[in-house]
Amino acid sequence: MSGEPIDAPEDVLARLALELHARIPMTKFLGIQFEAFEPERIVLVAPLGPSLNHRGTAFGPGVFTSAGLAPWLLLVRAAWAERLGVQILLRRCEFAIHRPITCDYRARCDTLPALDADTLRQGGKVRLTATSQVFIDEGDPAATYTAHFTLLGQPASSGAGEGDLALPFPEAWRT
């Protein structure tokens, strides 16, 4: 995939989805796609079908996967943009479904705390928290996911490369 020019935003998102599906096969099974992927905002969409349970609603683990990917992917992009080789660990998380999910849904993360790039470049450890919400309509969130991450910096001399996940981000996304 690398080496080919990526021009239109929809092309970038389609190629990112293909790469994500190759690296995390469950995302392909769940039909997860990118609707938006900006420096401070990500929206993932997922069809109800692959997560359908016996009650005709989304089975929690499918929703959990989409909701959990949103802040993690935003964090991966932020680390990549800063040229940081990091290992991203999920220390703990909280997940709650607030109402039945009876249709296709969107997992959205709108904010990410600033990375302490200097600490990470020196091989240090940074902790941060990010929250995503799952929507089925314009109303209140149908589910909420909060992730508590630990980032372990890997100095450039360690050969860490692009960090946990080397998605084919356009070079224009670097800061």
Backbone bond lengths (Angstrom), bond angles and torsions (degrees), N, CA, C in turn:
res aa  C-N    CA-C-N  psi(-1)  N-CA   C-N-CA  omega(-1)  CA-C   N-CA-C  phi
1 M - - - 1.443 - - 1.518 112.45 -
2 S 1.317 117.66 -29.13 1.451 119.46 -176.99 1.519 109.95 -74.62
3 G 1.326 115.59 157.82 1.431 120.93 178.92 1.516 113.76 95.10
4 E 1.319 118.10 -23.79 1.452 121.50 179.08 1.519 109.37 -87.67
5 P 1.337 117.13 140.75 1.467 118.60 178.69 1.521 111.21 -68.01
6 I 1.312 115.11 144.70 1.462 121.77 176.95 1.519 106.11 -122.33
7 D 1.319 117.05 115.89 1.452 120.07 -174.25 1.522 113.19 -108.38
8 A 1.310 117.12 -65.18 1.460 121.16 -173.85 1.524 110.85 -74.62
9 P 1.332 117.40 140.79 1.475 120.12 179.60 1.531 112.93 -54.99
10 E 1.328 117.81 -38.35 1.467 119.19 -179.35 1.527 110.86 -66.90
11 D 1.354 117.43 -31.32 1.461 120.17 175.91 1.523 110.59 -66.16
12 V 1.325 116.55 -41.96 1.463 121.54 178.84 1.527 109.49 -60.14
13 L 1.323 116.78 -48.05 1.463 120.82 -177.37 1.527 111.69 -65.83
14 A 1.327 117.31 -38.78 1.465 120.56 178.32 1.527 110.74 -64.97
15 R 1.326 116.92 -42.07 1.466 120.44 179.59 1.522 111.46 -68.95
16 L 1.332 116.82 -36.81 1.465 119.72 176.25 1.524 110.25 -63.05
17 A 1.335 116.80 -41.31 1.467 119.97 179.27 1.524 110.90 -62.65
18 L 1.322 117.57 -43.52 1.468 120.48 178.23 1.529 111.23 -60.06
19 E 1.324 116.00 -42.92 1.462 120.06 179.47 1.530 111.11 -67.13
20 L 1.319 116.75 -41.25 1.464 120.80 177.30 1.530 110.00 -61.14
21 H 1.320 117.26 -44.15 1.468 121.34 179.36 1.525 111.22 -61.64
22 A 1.326 116.81 -36.57 1.466 119.96 179.26 1.520 111.66 -70.20
23 R 1.331 116.63 -36.23 1.462 120.74 -176.36 1.524 113.00 -85.89
24 I 1.332 117.02 -31.09 1.466 121.94 179.52 1.531 106.73 -130.63
25 P 1.336 118.24 86.08 1.468 121.96 -172.45 1.531 115.33 -54.46
26 M 1.320 117.84 -29.13 1.457 119.80 179.05 1.530 111.18 -58.91
27 T 1.341 117.45 -32.20 1.456 120.61 -179.14 1.525 110.89 -66.37
28 K 1.320 116.69 -31.79 1.470 120.03 176.23 1.521 109.49 -69.61
29 F 1.329 116.76 -47.10 1.459 120.66 178.96 1.531 111.09 -56.93
30 L 1.329 116.37 -41.58 1.465 120.67 -178.62 1.522 112.66 -78.16
31 G 1.328 118.44 -8.91 1.457 122.05 177.97 1.524 113.87 72.88
32 I 1.324 116.77 25.71 1.468 120.84 -176.81 1.529 109.95 -70.14
33 Q 1.325 115.83 130.95 1.462 123.64 178.32 1.523 109.22 -130.70
34 F 1.309 116.47 162.23 1.464 122.37 176.02 1.521 109.13 -92.15
35 E 1.323 116.49 128.90 1.462 120.70 170.69 1.530 109.80 -98.25
36 A 1.318 116.57 -37.86 1.467 122.75 177.97 1.520 108.02 -149.47
37 F 1.333 115.61 145.35 1.462 120.43 177.40 1.520 107.31 -151.55
38 E 1.315 115.10 87.92 1.458 123.71 -178.08 1.527 107.88 -108.85
39 P 1.335 118.38 169.00 1.475 119.29 -177.93 1.530 114.13 -57.09
40 E 1.303 118.75 -32.02 1.471 121.15 -177.42 1.523 112.85 -118.47
41 R 1.341 117.63 13.22 1.465 118.86 -175.21 1.524 109.72 -157.79
42 I 1.318 114.61 136.84 1.456 120.75 174.54 1.525 108.04 -136.34
43 V 1.317 115.18 141.96 1.460 121.59 173.66 1.521 107.06 -131.30
44 L 1.321 115.62 120.41 1.454 122.52 175.15 1.521 107.93 -107.28
45 V 1.318 117.50 140.73 1.460 121.17 177.27 1.523 108.67 -115.58
46 A 1.320 114.99 146.97 1.464 120.96 179.27 1.520 109.06 -143.48
47 P 1.314 116.99 137.76 1.458 120.15 176.31 1.527 110.73 -77.38
48 L 1.306 116.15 152.64 1.465 121.03 179.26 1.530 111.56 -67.04
49 G 1.328 117.52 -38.80 1.462 122.66 -171.87 1.518 116.93 -43.55
50 P 1.337 119.64 -55.95 1.462 119.49 -177.12 1.531 114.34 -65.96
51 S 1.323 117.06 -19.48 1.471 120.67 -179.24 1.523 112.69 -102.98
52 L 1.304 117.44 4.20 1.467 121.61 -174.15 1.531 111.79 -61.67
53 N 1.327 115.71 132.78 1.463 120.37 176.75 1.527 110.19 -107.31
54 H 1.313 116.98 -175.28 1.459 122.63 -176.28 1.528 113.30 -67.79
55 R 1.316 119.20 -12.99 1.466 123.00 178.96 1.530 112.73 -98.50
56 G 1.330 116.17 1.22 1.457 119.85 -179.83 1.525 113.24 80.31
57 T 1.320 115.70 18.36 1.466 120.82 177.52 1.526 108.55 -121.03
58 A 1.326 115.43 171.64 1.463 119.79 179.96 1.528 110.13 -71.05
59 F 1.309 115.55 133.56 1.458 123.04 175.60 1.524 107.60 -73.88
60 G 1.307 117.36 131.34 1.459 123.35 -173.36 1.513 116.36 -48.46
61 P 1.348 120.06 -45.53 1.459 118.99 -177.78 1.537 114.20 -61.13
62 G 1.320 118.37 -32.24 1.462 120.12 176.54 1.521 110.97 -66.96
63 V 1.313 116.29 -43.81 1.462 121.15 178.10 1.526 109.35 -65.12
64 F 1.319 116.75 -42.43 1.463 122.49 178.34 1.531 110.65 -56.60
65 T 1.323 116.50 -43.51 1.462 120.57 -178.88 1.525 110.96 -61.67
66 S 1.308 117.18 -48.47 1.472 120.82 179.18 1.521 110.95 -61.79
67 A 1.325 115.65 -46.76 1.465 120.26 -178.73 1.529 111.22 -64.40
68 G 1.321 117.65 -36.93 1.456 121.13 -179.98 1.514 113.62 -72.99
69 L 1.313 116.97 -32.16 1.460 120.56 179.03 1.520 112.48 -68.33
70 A 1.327 117.57 -33.71 1.472 120.28 -173.59 1.535 112.35 -57.38
71 P 1.326 120.32 -57.45 1.463 117.94 -179.65 1.528 112.52 -68.39
72 W 1.322 117.24 -33.85 1.463 119.97 179.69 1.529 111.19 -63.05
73 L 1.331 116.83 -46.71 1.462 120.33 179.16 1.525 111.67 -64.43
74 L 1.325 116.74 -38.29 1.467 120.00 177.25 1.529 109.82 -63.08
75 L 1.312 116.46 -38.74 1.460 121.75 177.53 1.536 111.15 -67.42
76 V 1.328 117.53 -42.07 1.459 121.70 176.79 1.527 109.79 -59.20
77 R 1.330 116.45 -44.14 1.467 119.68 179.55 1.530 110.86 -63.76
78 A 1.315 117.29 -42.53 1.466 120.73 -179.71 1.530 110.76 -62.63
79 A 1.318 117.39 -43.34 1.467 120.77 178.80 1.525 110.26 -65.39
80 W 1.319 116.70 -41.35 1.456 121.19 179.11 1.527 110.61 -63.31
81 A 1.327 116.57 -43.54 1.467 120.97 -179.47 1.525 111.71 -60.89
82 E 1.333 116.47 -32.81 1.470 121.51 179.18 1.526 112.40 -88.04
83 R 1.338 116.40 2.80 1.466 122.23 -179.16 1.528 111.76 61.20
84 L 1.319 115.47 41.08 1.456 121.07 -178.75 1.523 110.36 -101.52
85 G 1.313 116.84 130.49 1.447 121.21 168.45 1.522 106.72 -90.02
86 V 1.322 117.07 112.07 1.463 120.56 -177.80 1.522 110.38 -134.25
87 Q 1.293 114.07 155.79 1.457 121.29 168.32 1.521 105.08 -106.66
88 I 1.314 116.72 126.98 1.467 121.55 -177.05 1.522 108.33 -105.70
89 L 1.316 115.40 118.18 1.463 121.26 179.60 1.520 109.37 -111.32
90 L 1.308 116.50 136.12 1.460 121.18 173.77 1.526 106.79 -90.97
91 R 1.353 116.24 107.25 1.472 120.69 -179.57 1.512 110.74 -70.13
92 R 1.328 114.98 -47.61 1.466 120.28 178.72 1.509 107.54 -165.45
93 C 1.327 115.32 166.63 1.461 119.70 178.40 1.519 109.19 -152.00
94 E 1.319 113.88 160.58 1.459 121.51 173.35 1.518 107.30 -124.07
95 F 1.327 116.08 138.91 1.460 121.26 -178.76 1.518 108.43 -139.48
96 A 1.320 115.90 133.21 1.468 120.10 178.27 1.518 109.52 -141.86
97 I 1.323 115.47 134.22 1.465 121.26 171.59 1.522 105.84 -98.38
98 H 1.333 116.03 124.30 1.456 121.80 -174.82 1.531 113.91 -94.43
99 R 1.325 116.29 -23.41 1.462 121.12 178.79 1.520 108.92 -157.76
100 P 1.317 117.63 159.12 1.467 119.89 -177.98 1.529 111.64 -59.89
101 I 1.316 115.23 140.44 1.455 121.85 177.35 1.525 106.13 -104.30
102 T 1.322 115.77 108.09 1.467 122.00 -171.72 1.526 113.17 -112.70
103 C 1.323 117.37 11.38 1.463 120.98 -178.82 1.534 108.90 -153.80
104 D 1.317 116.35 -178.98 1.461 120.05 175.46 1.523 108.59 -55.16
105 Y 1.323 116.67 152.42 1.463 119.41 -174.24 1.519 111.46 -138.26
106 R 1.334 114.84 164.27 1.460 122.86 -179.67 1.521 109.30 -125.91
107 A 1.317 115.88 132.31 1.470 121.56 173.03 1.525 106.71 -103.92
108 R 1.315 115.45 126.90 1.469 120.11 -174.33 1.520 110.47 -130.94
109 C 1.334 115.52 135.16 1.458 122.51 172.49 1.519 105.93 -125.29
110 D 1.335 115.86 120.58 1.462 121.70 -173.72 1.518 114.52 -102.34
111 T 1.305 117.91 -13.25 1.462 119.07 -177.88 1.518 110.23 -144.71
112 L 1.312 113.36 151.10 1.452 121.02 177.07 1.519 106.23 -143.16
113 P 1.326 118.17 129.33 1.470 118.85 177.25 1.530 110.59 -59.85
114 A 1.306 116.00 152.75 1.466 121.20 178.05 1.526 109.90 -62.84
115 L 1.320 115.53 141.63 1.459 120.78 177.01 1.523 109.50 -82.40
116 D 1.302 116.59 140.63 1.459 121.24 172.76 1.523 106.62 -86.96
117 A 1.332 114.81 80.82 1.460 121.05 -173.08 1.527 112.51 -60.95
118 D 1.331 117.39 -37.47 1.472 119.67 -178.55 1.527 111.16 -62.00
119 T 1.324 116.27 -45.15 1.469 120.24 179.07 1.523 110.59 -61.76
120 L 1.329 116.54 -43.27 1.462 120.24 -178.93 1.531 111.59 -67.48
121 R 1.318 117.54 -37.93 1.473 120.50 178.90 1.520 111.38 -65.00
122 Q 1.319 116.74 -26.41 1.463 121.12 179.63 1.526 112.18 -89.32
123 G 1.318 116.17 6.33 1.460 120.04 178.90 1.512 113.62 85.10
124 G 1.336 117.05 15.82 1.456 121.43 -179.01 1.516 113.20 -82.86
125 K 1.327 114.29 -174.13 1.453 122.79 -176.99 1.530 108.75 -119.07
126 V 1.339 116.42 137.78 1.464 122.53 178.46 1.528 107.84 -130.86
127 R 1.315 115.48 137.50 1.468 120.30 175.25 1.519 108.95 -113.23
128 L 1.324 115.11 139.31 1.455 119.00 175.47 1.517 109.90 -151.84
129 T 1.324 114.40 162.31 1.460 122.24 -177.73 1.515 109.10 -125.20
130 A 1.319 116.20 139.28 1.464 121.93 177.42 1.528 108.87 -140.77
131 T 1.318 115.70 148.78 1.463 121.51 -177.46 1.524 110.24 -124.23
132 S 1.319 115.30 140.64 1.459 120.88 172.06 1.520 108.35 -122.32
133 Q 1.317 114.63 158.92 1.460 120.71 177.94 1.517 108.81 -130.19
134 V 1.314 115.73 149.17 1.457 122.28 179.11 1.521 107.80 -109.53
135 F 1.330 115.15 129.92 1.464 121.30 -178.11 1.524 110.47 -121.76
136 I 1.343 114.89 145.57 1.462 121.18 173.85 1.525 110.83 -119.54
137 D 1.313 115.48 -10.88 1.457 121.40 179.56 1.521 108.00 -158.35
138 E 1.307 117.57 -164.91 1.467 121.21 -179.13 1.530 112.43 -84.17
139 G 1.321 117.53 0.05 1.455 121.51 -178.34 1.515 113.27 -82.21
140 D 1.307 114.93 -159.51 1.456 121.70 179.46 1.530 110.49 -62.79
141 P 1.326 116.25 158.52 1.473 118.84 179.02 1.526 111.64 -60.04
142 A 1.325 114.88 143.96 1.465 120.71 175.90 1.529 110.45 -85.24
143 A 1.333 116.80 -21.27 1.467 121.56 178.56 1.528 108.61 -155.98
144 T 1.334 114.55 156.39 1.464 121.38 178.89 1.526 108.44 -135.38
145 Y 1.335 114.61 139.93 1.459 121.71 179.91 1.527 107.58 -132.52
146 T 1.320 117.19 128.66 1.461 121.56 175.84 1.519 108.25 -122.54
147 A 1.330 115.18 125.26 1.463 121.82 -178.21 1.515 110.19 -110.83
148 H 1.308 115.51 136.83 1.467 123.09 175.39 1.527 106.62 -112.64
149 F 1.329 115.65 107.26 1.457 122.04 -174.83 1.520 112.01 -101.51
150 T 1.319 115.20 151.83 1.457 123.25 164.46 1.514 106.19 -118.91
151 L 1.323 116.34 127.03 1.452 122.22 176.67 1.516 107.96 -106.26
152 L 1.312 116.27 128.00 1.453 121.92 177.60 1.519 107.94 -106.41
153 G 1.311 115.42 116.02 1.455 120.32 -179.88 1.509 111.18 -72.23
154 Q 1.296 114.54 146.54 1.454 121.10 178.01 1.523 106.97 -128.65
155 P 1.312 117.78 108.82 1.468 120.54 -178.82 1.528 111.66 -53.26
156 A 1.320 115.81 148.23 1.467 121.27 -178.10 1.524 111.55 -53.46
157 S 1.316 117.27 -32.19 1.464 120.75 -178.88 1.525 112.77 -67.62
158 S 1.346 117.62 -14.44 1.465 120.71 -178.90 1.517 112.27 -80.20
159 G 1.345 117.15 -8.76 1.464 120.29 -178.94 1.508 112.39 72.63
160 A 1.336 118.33 26.85 1.455 122.31 -176.66 1.518 113.21 -67.81
161 G 1.317 118.84 -20.37 1.453 120.68 177.40 1.509 112.86 69.59
162 E 1.303 115.85 -133.49 1.464 121.81 -173.29 1.522 114.19 -88.24
163 G 1.299 119.02 6.27 1.450 119.70 178.71 1.517 111.84 93.99
164 D 1.327 115.82 -154.29 1.454 121.56 -173.89 1.525 114.98 -63.42
165 L 1.310 117.46 -35.89 1.455 119.62 -173.53 1.514 109.02 -143.70
166 A 1.303 117.07 119.06 1.462 121.62 -177.71 1.528 109.47 -97.14
167 L 1.315 116.83 71.56 1.460 120.51 174.92 1.526 108.75 -69.32
168 P 1.323 117.44 154.37 1.471 119.91 -178.17 1.532 112.07 -79.62
169 F 1.324 116.30 66.56 1.458 120.91 178.17 1.524 110.13 -69.15
170 P 1.332 118.35 142.11 1.473 120.14 174.44 1.521 110.72 -64.37
171 E 1.306 116.75 142.65 1.468 121.33 -179.37 1.527 111.20 -57.57
172 A 1.324 117.71 -28.36 1.463 121.81 179.52 1.530 112.02 -62.20
173 W 1.321 117.93 -16.08 1.459 120.98 179.95 1.523 112.31 -81.56
174 R 1.327 118.47 -6.46 1.468 121.15 177.40 1.517 108.79 -72.73
175 T 1.340 116.69 148.06 1.466 118.77 177.02 1.509 110.30 -86.70
